[in-house]
Amino acid sequence: MTYVKPPELATSLVDTGAIKVHMSTRDTLVRAFMGGALLTLAAAFAVKMTVDTGLPVVGAVLFPIGFVLLYLLGYDLLTGMFVLGPLAWVARRPGVTARAVLRNWGLVFSGNFLGALMVAVLVSVFVTFGFDTTIDDAANPFAAYGQKLAAIGHERTLGYEAHGAGGWGAVFVRGMLCNWMVSTAVVGALLAKDVLGKVVVMWLPIMLFFAMGFEHSVVNMFLFPVGLMLGADFTWVDYALWNEIPTVLGNLVGGLLLTGAAIYLTHYKAAPERTDAVREDADVLRDAVDLRVSASPTPGA
């Protein structure tokens, strides 16, 4: 497996962040929608395999297929942009402002949520045969699967609420640990130059986070809505307050500090001189960004 050295990786992360921050609204939303849909469909698959086999490790081993597919197809997740966007801003890439980064986060969050919600609706439809039956119906072949989905939502909202501030803090920490691993998978994919290498480097940390039960904001955009659609005993407010909000904040802190900042601070200034080809690509990007900024009052719009 060919390998990109960390200093070169740091430069690549900054360049990638600048490109994504300046992406059009349409492209950002479409890529985020598909990223959320693919990742959460893989989560639905992993839960199904866990229920069918009775072995949680099976779900953990299979879940990364969604992340690998969305990465190779160029789709985006909020967890990845929590690392890439700020790095481009700190490195002072042309036109990359705090406002532009926040705009990107808002669009990616919206796209991820809509994609995850679509999968939640589709899974609910097939589990309940078009809402003609329930997950409590013994004749429903998907009853055990539906009950597991509902139980996940209940345990990871009201279960945390029972511990008060400690429960909220636990979700935050699980979110930190999750995006430490997920953003490491993003970074790892840039380390490898061939597809097989990228797949291996992505698969392992994603498997780790899923097996450990860490909290991923985009995966949760599926798990909790689908639980509510299947009749779980918690509310949208419970989901937002006791899971999604602390998970998003934990994902931000974990990815930005434990992955992005660590690589940037120790490797970015040590990056070697760019080759002519890389320098030419960077010049093209800078010129394109300058044109966009001069043509629009809103960076990246």
N, C-alpha and C positions, 0 to 999 in steps of 0.2 A: 504494500500500500504506500503510494507516494504521500509525502507529508509536507505541509506548509509550516514553517517555523513560527513560533509565537509572535515575534515582532512584525512579521509580514501579516499575520492573522489580525493583529490589532488594527493595522491600516485597512485591511479588507472589511473589518467590522464597521469602521467609521464610514468608509465609502458606501457600504450597503445601507447603513442608516440614512445617509443623505439622499440616496436614490429613493428609498421608501417614503421618507418624509415629504419629498417633492412629487410623489405620485399623484395623479389626478384623483378627484373624489370618486368618480365612477370606478376606476381600477382598484382603488383602495377598498371600497365597499364590496366589490365582486370577489376580490381575493380573500377578504376577511370572511365573507359569507361562506365561501367554499371551504376555507380553512376550518371554520367552526363546524360546518356540516360533516366534513370528513373525520375530524377528530372525535366528535361526539358519536358518530355512527360506530367508530371503532370502540368507544366506551360501551355502547349498547351491546356490541358483539362480545366484548370481554366479560361483561356481567352475565350474559347468556351462557357463555362457556363455563364460567364459574359455577353457575346454578346447575348446569347439566352434568358437570364432572364432580362437583363437590370439592374442587381443589382451587382455591384462590390463586395459586401460583400459575395456573393455566391461563387465567385472565390476564395476569401481569405479563406473561411471556408474549401473548398475542396482541395486546393493546397497542404496542408501538407501531403496528402496521399503519394506523391512521396518521400518526405523526410523520412517518417516512413518506407516505404518499403525498401529503399536503406540502411537505418541504420540497420534494422533487418536482412538484407541479408549480412551485413558485407562489403558493398561497401564504397567508399571513395569520399569525395569532397575536393577541394582545401581549401575551407573556414574552414573546420575542421582541416586540417593539418597545417593551419596557427597558430593554438593553440597548438596542440599536439606535433608537431615536436620540436619547440623551448623549450617547457617545459622539454622534455627529454634531450635536449642539456644543458640547464641551470642546470639541476639536475646532470649533468655529468654521464649519463648512459654510460656503456662501449661501445665504438665505435661510439657513437652518436656525430659527429662533425658538424661544420657549413656546411662543404662541403656535408656531408650526408643528412642534412636537405634540403639544396638547391637542391640536386639531387632529393629528394622525391617530392619537390614542382614542379620541372620541369616535372617529370613523371606524377604526378597527374593532373597538368594543361593540359598536352597533352592528357591524357586519357579522362578527362572531356570534352575537346573541341571536340575531335573526336566523343564521344558519343552524345553530343549536336548537332553537325553538321549532324550526321546520322538522328536524329529526325527532324531536320530542312528540310532535303531533303525529308524525308517521308511525312511530313505534307504538304510541297509544292506540292508534287505529287498528294496527294489525294484532296487538295483544288482546284487544277487546272485541275483535271482529266488527269494527266500525261502531264501537260503543253499544253493541247489541247485547253484550254480556259484561261481567265484571271479573276482577281478579280473585274474587271470593267464591266464584262459581267452580265447584269441583269438576264440572265437565269441561271447563276451559283448559285446553292443553298448555296454555301459556300462563296458567295461574301462578305457579311457583316463581316464574320469571318476573311477572308483574308485581308480586308481593315483595320480591327482593328489591326491585326498583323503588317501590313505595317506602320500604323499610330504610333504605339508604337515606332518603330525604328526611325522614323522621329522626333518625339517629343523629344526623349531622346538622340539625337545626335545634330541635327541642332538647336533644341530648347535650349539646353545648350550653344551651340556655340554663340548664339545671345547675351548671357550675358557675353561673354569673360571669364576673369579669375574668375569672380564670379560664372559663370556656372560650370566651372571646379571644383571649390571649393565645390559647392553644390553637385556634383556627389560624390566627395571624402567623404563628410560628410554623404551622404545617404549610401555610402558603409560601413562606420564605423558603423552606426546605424544598418545596415542590419546584419553584422557579429557579432555584440554584441548579437543580438537575435538568430541568427543561431547557433553560438557557445554555447550560453546558452542552446539551445535545445540539442546539443551534450552532454554537461555536465549534463544536467538534465536527459538524458537517463541513464547515469551511476549512478545517484542518486537512481533510482528505481531498484528493484530486480525482479519485475514481468513484464510481457509483457504489461498488461493493464496500469500499472503505467508509463512505458516508453513511451507508445503511448500518454498518456495525457500530460506528461511533454514536449514531443517534439511538440505536435500539437499546443499548445498555442503560444509560441514565434514565430513559423514559420508563423502562421496565422497573427500575429501582423505585422511582417515585410512585408508580401505581401499586407496586407490591407493598410499599410502606404505608399506603393510605394517606398520602399527603393531599393537600387541597389545591386543585387547579381551577382557576376562575372560569375558563371556557368549558371544561368538562362539566362543571357544576351548572352551567347555563342549560345543560341538557338534563342532568340527573334530578334537579329539583322541580322544574316545570313538568317533566314526565311523571314524577311522583304525585304532583298535585292533580294532574289529569287523570291519574289512576285511582284517586281517592285517598291519598295519604293524609294523615291527621296533622297538618301544619299549614301555615298561611304564607302568602307572598311576602308579607312583612317579616315573618320569621326567617324566610330564606334570605332576604336582603340584609337584615340586621345581624343575624347569627351565622351567616356563612359568606354570602357574596362580597359584602363590604370588607370584612377583615381578610378574606382570601385575596381580593384584588390588591389591597394594601400590602399584604405579605408577599404576594408575587412581585410587586414593584420593588420592594426593599431587597428581597432575596436575589432577584435577577440583576438589579442595578449594582448592588454592593458586592455580593459574593462572586459574581461573574464579570459584569461589565467593568466596574471600577478597578477590580483587581488586575484584569488584563491591561486596561488602558494605562493605569499608573505605572506598572512595572515594565510594559513592553512597547507602548506606542512611541515614546521618544527614542527608543533604541532601534526603531525600524530602519532598515538599510535604505540607501538611495534607491528610488524606484527605477525600474528598467524603462527604456524608451517607450515600450508598448504600454506599460501601466501608466506612465506619465501622460501619454497621449490620451488614454481613456479618461484619466482624471481631468485633463484640460477640456475634453468634450463635455463631460458632466458639468464642470464649472461654467462653461459658456452657456449650456442649456439652462442652468439654474439662474444665471444672470439675466437671461432673456425673460424667464418666467417672473422673476422678481420685478424687473422693470416694467413688465406688461400688466402686473396685477398688484393691488395694494395689500393683498393677503398672501403671504409666503406659502407656496405649495398649493395654492388654490387652482 
